[in-house]
Amino acid sequence: DAGVIQSPRHEVTEMGQEVTLRCKPISGHDYLFWYRQTMMRGLELLIYFNNNVPIDDSGMPEDRFSAKMPNASFSTLKIQPSEPRDSAVYFCASTLSEAGNEQFFGPGTRLTVL
Amino acid sequence: SQKIEQNSEALNIQEGKTATLTCNYTNYSPAYLQWYRQDPGRGPVFLLLIRENEKEKRKERLKVTFDTTLKQSLFHITASQPADSATYLCALERASWGKLQFGAGTQVVVTP
Protein backbone atom coordinates (compact mmCIF):
# COMPACT_ATOMS: atom_id res chain seq x y z
CA ASP A 1 0.00 0.00 0.00
CA ALA A 2 1.23 3.50 -0.78
CA GLY A 3 0.19 4.83 2.60
CA VAL A 4 -1.88 7.96 3.13
CA ILE A 5 -1.62 10.25 0.12
CA GLN A 6 -2.01 14.01 0.31
CA SER A 7 -2.00 16.66 -2.37
CA PRO A 8 -0.69 19.15 -3.01
CA ARG A 9 2.49 18.90 -0.96
CA HIS A 10 2.96 22.66 -1.02
CA GLU A 11 0.45 25.41 -1.60
CA VAL A 12 1.10 29.13 -1.73
CA THR A 13 -1.90 31.38 -2.10
CA GLU A 14 -2.99 34.91 -1.44
CA MET A 15 -5.27 36.00 1.32
CA GLY A 16 -8.91 35.67 0.37
CA GLN A 17 -8.42 32.80 -2.03
CA GLU A 18 -10.04 29.39 -1.66
CA VAL A 19 -7.74 26.51 -0.80
CA THR A 20 -8.59 22.81 -1.15
CA LEU A 21 -6.44 20.11 0.37
CA ARG A 22 -6.91 16.48 -0.62
CA CYS A 23 -6.39 13.15 1.11
CA LYS A 24 -6.59 9.50 0.15
CA PRO A 25 -6.56 7.23 3.23
CA ILE A 26 -5.13 3.74 3.40
CA SER A 27 -7.50 1.26 1.77
CA GLY A 28 -9.68 -0.48 4.34
CA HIS A 29 -9.25 2.14 7.04
CA ASP A 30 -12.56 3.45 8.28
CA TYR A 31 -11.40 6.48 10.29
CA LEU A 32 -9.90 9.60 8.75
CA PHE A 33 -8.47 12.57 10.61
CA TRP A 34 -7.41 16.07 9.59
CA TYR A 35 -4.74 17.77 11.72
CA ARG A 36 -3.01 21.12 11.60
CA GLN A 37 0.55 21.65 12.89
CA THR A 38 2.15 24.97 13.77
CA MET A 39 5.12 25.91 15.93
CA MET A 40 2.86 27.79 18.33
CA ARG A 41 0.05 25.27 18.78
CA GLY A 42 1.66 21.95 17.85
CA LEU A 43 -0.44 19.20 16.27
CA GLU A 44 -4.16 19.91 16.58
CA LEU A 45 -7.05 17.70 15.51
CA LEU A 46 -9.47 19.59 13.29
CA ILE A 47 -12.07 16.98 12.38
CA TYR A 48 -12.46 13.23 12.00
CA PHE A 49 -14.70 10.91 10.03
CA ASN A 50 -15.92 7.36 10.59
CA ASN A 51 -17.22 5.50 7.55
CA ASN A 52 -17.30 8.80 5.65
CA VAL A 53 -19.47 10.50 8.31
CA PRO A 54 -18.08 13.48 10.26
CA ILE A 55 -17.99 12.53 13.94
CA ASP A 56 -16.33 15.45 15.68
CA ASP A 57 -15.55 18.81 14.11
CA SER A 58 -15.03 20.70 17.35
CA GLY A 59 -11.45 21.45 16.35
CA MET A 60 -12.37 23.27 13.19
CA PRO A 61 -11.32 26.84 13.92
CA GLU A 62 -13.98 28.78 12.05
CA ASP A 63 -16.74 28.59 9.51
CA ARG A 64 -14.13 29.30 6.89
CA PHE A 65 -13.01 25.70 7.27
CA SER A 66 -15.03 22.81 5.91
CA ALA A 67 -14.29 19.13 5.29
CA LYS A 68 -15.98 16.43 3.27
CA MET A 69 -15.55 12.74 2.68
CA PRO A 70 -17.70 11.76 -0.30
CA ASN A 71 -16.41 8.18 -0.30
CA ALA A 72 -14.09 5.85 1.58
CA SER A 73 -11.07 6.74 -0.51
CA PHE A 74 -11.19 10.52 -0.66
CA SER A 75 -11.50 13.52 1.63
CA THR A 76 -11.06 17.27 1.21
CA LEU A 77 -10.37 20.13 3.60
CA LYS A 78 -11.39 23.51 2.24
CA ILE A 79 -10.55 26.97 3.53
CA GLN A 80 -12.57 29.81 2.09
CA PRO A 81 -11.51 32.58 2.33
CA SER A 82 -7.95 31.87 3.41
CA GLU A 83 -6.07 34.13 5.82
CA PRO A 84 -2.35 34.42 6.67
CA ARG A 85 -2.96 32.84 10.09
CA ASP A 86 -4.06 29.66 8.31
CA SER A 87 -0.46 29.09 7.25
CA ALA A 88 0.55 25.71 8.67
CA VAL A 89 1.21 22.11 7.74
CA TYR A 90 -2.00 20.13 7.35
CA PHE A 91 -1.87 16.38 7.89
CA CYS A 92 -4.35 13.69 7.06
CA ALA A 93 -4.25 10.39 8.97
CA SER A 94 -6.23 7.17 8.88
CA THR A 95 -6.73 4.11 11.06
CA LEU A 96 -8.92 1.08 11.65
CA SER A 97 -11.76 1.37 14.13
CA GLU A 98 -10.36 0.06 17.35
CA ALA A 99 -9.32 1.92 20.45
CA GLY A 100 -5.60 2.17 20.86
CA ASN A 101 -4.82 1.67 17.19
CA GLU A 102 -1.96 3.59 15.66
CA GLN A 103 -2.72 6.34 13.23
CA PHE A 104 -1.01 6.47 9.85
CA PHE A 105 -0.13 9.97 8.74
CA GLY A 106 0.30 11.36 5.27
CA PRO A 107 3.27 13.54 4.28
CA GLY A 108 1.31 16.74 4.89
CA THR A 109 0.49 19.83 2.87
CA ARG A 110 2.48 22.95 3.69
CA LEU A 111 0.14 25.90 3.22
CA THR A 112 1.40 29.46 2.99
CA VAL A 113 -1.14 32.26 2.77
CA LEU A 114 0.38 35.59 1.79
CA SER B 1 -8.12 22.21 31.20
CA GLN B 2 -6.33 19.18 29.80
CA LYS B 3 -2.66 19.65 29.31
CA ILE B 4 0.14 17.50 27.93
CA GLU B 5 3.69 18.67 28.54
CA GLN B 6 6.89 17.54 26.92
CA ASN B 7 10.34 19.05 27.31
CA SER B 8 10.43 22.01 24.98
CA GLU B 9 14.21 22.19 24.92
CA ALA B 10 16.07 19.96 22.51
CA LEU B 11 17.82 16.97 24.02
CA ASN B 12 21.42 16.77 22.82
CA ILE B 13 23.00 13.40 23.45
CA GLN B 14 26.13 11.54 22.45
CA GLU B 15 25.92 8.44 20.32
CA GLY B 16 25.68 5.29 22.41
CA LYS B 17 24.06 6.97 25.40
CA THR B 18 20.46 6.60 26.53
CA ALA B 19 18.03 9.39 25.72
CA THR B 20 15.13 9.83 28.13
CA LEU B 21 12.09 11.91 27.23
CA THR B 22 9.24 12.90 29.51
CA CYS B 23 5.52 13.27 28.86
CA ASN B 24 3.45 14.71 31.72
CA TYR B 25 -0.28 15.27 31.66
CA THR B 26 -2.93 16.91 33.83
CA ASN B 27 -6.72 16.77 33.97
CA TYR B 28 -6.71 13.65 31.83
CA SER B 29 -7.37 9.95 32.35
CA PRO B 30 -5.95 8.26 29.28
CA ALA B 31 -6.51 4.60 28.58
CA TYR B 32 -3.72 4.55 26.03
CA LEU B 33 -0.56 6.51 25.49
CA GLN B 34 1.26 6.48 22.17
CA TRP B 35 4.67 7.72 21.06
CA TYR B 36 5.37 8.96 17.55
CA ARG B 37 8.50 10.03 15.74
CA GLN B 38 8.49 12.97 13.33
CA ASP B 39 11.28 13.85 10.92
CA PRO B 40 11.50 17.31 9.30
CA GLY B 41 9.06 17.66 6.42
CA ARG B 42 7.30 14.39 7.19
CA GLY B 43 4.24 13.19 9.05
CA PRO B 44 4.46 11.52 12.47
CA VAL B 45 5.23 7.81 12.49
CA PHE B 46 3.90 5.49 15.21
CA LEU B 47 6.47 3.88 17.49
CA LEU B 48 4.86 2.37 20.59
CA LEU B 49 1.59 2.16 22.47
CA ILE B 50 1.18 1.47 26.17
CA ARG B 51 -2.10 0.82 27.99
CA GLU B 52 -3.07 2.27 31.35
CA ASN B 53 -2.73 -1.14 33.02
CA GLU B 54 0.78 -1.67 31.65
CA LYS B 55 3.86 -0.36 33.43
CA GLU B 56 6.43 -0.86 30.70
CA LYS B 57 6.67 -1.70 27.01
CA ARG B 58 9.74 -2.42 24.91
CA LYS B 59 10.48 -2.54 21.21
CA GLU B 60 14.06 -3.08 20.13
CA ARG B 61 16.05 -0.16 21.57
CA LEU B 62 12.93 1.70 22.72
CA LYS B 63 11.31 1.49 26.14
CA VAL B 64 8.20 3.27 27.40
CA THR B 65 6.93 3.45 30.96
CA PHE B 66 3.52 4.68 32.07
CA ASP B 67 2.79 5.82 35.62
CA THR B 68 -0.88 6.79 35.99
CA THR B 69 -0.30 7.90 39.59
CA LEU B 70 2.40 10.38 38.61
CA LYS B 71 0.53 11.07 35.33
CA GLN B 72 3.75 10.59 33.45
CA SER B 73 5.29 8.53 30.69
CA LEU B 74 9.01 8.15 30.08
CA PHE B 75 10.40 7.25 26.67
CA HIS B 76 13.90 5.81 26.47
CA ILE B 77 16.14 5.30 23.45
CA THR B 78 19.04 3.08 24.44
CA ALA B 79 22.33 2.93 22.54
CA SER B 80 21.25 6.03 20.65
CA GLN B 81 22.42 6.56 17.06
CA PRO B 82 22.56 9.69 14.87
CA ALA B 83 19.66 8.18 12.89
CA ASP B 84 17.52 8.53 16.04
CA SER B 85 17.68 12.33 15.68
CA ALA B 86 14.09 13.51 15.26
CA THR B 87 11.18 15.01 17.20
CA TYR B 88 9.28 12.63 19.43
CA LEU B 89 5.60 13.23 20.23
CA CYS B 90 3.47 11.64 22.91
CA ALA B 91 -0.27 11.30 22.39
CA LEU B 92 -3.06 10.39 24.79
CA GLU B 93 -6.35 8.65 24.08
CA ARG B 94 -9.35 7.99 26.31
CA ALA B 95 -10.99 4.59 26.68
CA SER B 96 -14.10 5.72 24.79
CA TRP B 97 -12.28 5.74 21.52
CA GLY B 98 -11.91 8.94 19.66
CA LYS B 99 -9.30 11.57 19.45
CA LEU B 100 -5.60 11.52 20.08
CA GLN B 101 -4.32 14.58 21.90
CA PHE B 102 -0.69 15.28 21.12
CA GLY B 103 2.03 16.92 23.12
CA ALA B 104 4.24 19.54 21.48
CA GLY B 105 7.12 17.13 21.05
CA THR B 106 10.77 17.00 22.09
CA GLN B 107 13.59 17.25 19.59
CA VAL B 108 16.42 14.75 20.06
CA VAL B 109 19.83 15.36 18.49
CA VAL B 110 22.31 12.49 18.63
CA THR B 111 25.88 13.45 17.81
CA PRO B 112 28.58 10.96 16.78
Contacts between the chains, C-beta under 8 A, distances in Angstrom:
chain1	res1	chain2	res2	distance
A	4	B	43	7.6
A	42	B	102	6.1
A	42	B	103	7.2
A	42	B	104	4.2
A	42	B	105	6.9
A	43	B	44	7.3
A	43	B	89	6.8
A	43	B	102	4.2
A	43	B	105	7.9
A	44	B	102	7.9
A	45	B	99	5.2
A	45	B	100	7.1
A	45	B	101	7.5
A	48	B	98	7.8
A	48	B	99	6.9
A	55	B	98	7.6
A	56	B	98	6.8
A	56	B	99	6.8
A	91	B	43	5.2
A	91	B	44	7.7
A	93	B	43	7.3
A	97	B	97	7.6
A	98	B	97	7.4
A	99	B	31	6.9
A	99	B	32	6.8
A	99	B	93	6.9
A	99	B	95	6.7
A	99	B	96	7.9
A	99	B	97	3.7
A	100	B	31	7.3
A	100	B	32	4.3
A	100	B	49	5.8
A	100	B	51	6.8
A	100	B	93	6.7
A	100	B	97	7.8
A	102	B	34	6.7
A	102	B	46	3.6
A	102	B	49	6.6
A	103	B	44	7.9
A	103	B	46	6.8
A	103	B	100	6.4
A	104	B	46	7.4
A	105	B	43	3.1
A	105	B	44	5.1
A	105	B	45	7.1
A	106	B	43	5.5
A	107	B	41	7.8
A	107	B	42	6.1
A	107	B	43	5.6
A	108	B	41	7.8
A	108	B	42	7.4
A	108	B	43	5.4
